[in-house]
Amino acid sequence: MAEIIDGREIARKLDEKTGAEIKAMLDAGQRRPGLAVILVGEDPASQVYVSRKIKACERVGIESSEYRLPADTGQDELLALIGRLNDDANVHGILCQVPLPPQIDTRLVLLAIDPAKDVDGFHPMNAGLLFTGSEGLVACTPSGVIHLLKSVVPDPTGMDALVIGRSNIVGKPVAMLLLNEGCTVTIAHSKTRNLPEIARRSDIIVAASGIAEMVKGGWVKPGAVLLDVGITRVRGENGKDRLVGDIAFDEVQHAGAVTPVPGGVGPMTIACLLANTVRAAKALDRGKARAPAA
Ligand code: NDP
């Protein structure tokens, strides 16, 4: 019987640690960490994500500020707001919810955020620091995946890891983190040949393709650790929607451990965002705002 990795519980523990760090900062006379969240337009999923992030801030004691801008906001206006937040000493983290409306160049927006306040870890500077094995701000979902992995395998050195997906926000950073942990990493994507065969020889599989239940039971080696990033809404037989991951959960009982969907990687993403905000606040308060690698 595969162990179910309880992402909610692990996220709760991380939040507790984050809350304790904030308390210690305040006791030491430091500023309360602040997170600015920008939402452009009315995408329903983005609205839900932003509300969850704001609530999570309240829970651990991060001061959040919310900037809801209309869908027709111009690029210059958004960049000007980011510029002001970059200069605001009460703001330690800036998050601009994606996707952005088509008139806005997402790459320019991500580049405009001060890397020291880039708590999403999407800025090329932070991606580059991760690539070179340094300590920047690491993207939240990938960071959460590694937390979950280490809850069952504290030292994954030497293990064969397969990452399915090569996006800049999930697949590539997860692969880099696994490499930094000493794993031998294969990155698979839509052009990969013999994926089931590669999967069958992997000790760790991180599935981030967004294809519902693509990883079948027959792809999984007994004892492997499975981390499911994918979230897809499917219509159940009873006519009700349900969320499923990229892994056929009911077929992988011979795995060593598996994350459920929901309740696995998802809760960790927000917990890592909060932890990143505290990390950024500490670095900025130490006066290392422009040198996150130090
Ligand atoms: P993208 O669509 O950006 O990337 C999907 C990746 O999967 C691509 O690299 C693509 O390859 C690859 N892929 C597609 N089809 C196949 C296939 N048949 N075999 C192997 N690889 C394939 O998605 P994201 O990385 O943004 O997200 C992935 C999933 O994770 C989604 O379900 C998303 O909802 C979820 N997600 C969950 C989060 C959470 O907090 N739990 C956070 C972020 C994302 P190619 O590059 O060749 O096209």
Residues whose N, C-alpha, C, O or C-beta is under 5 A from the ligand:
A	BS01	NDP	T141 I164 G165 R166 S167 V170 G171 A188 H189 S190 K191 A208 S209 G210 V229 G230 I231 V265 G266 T269
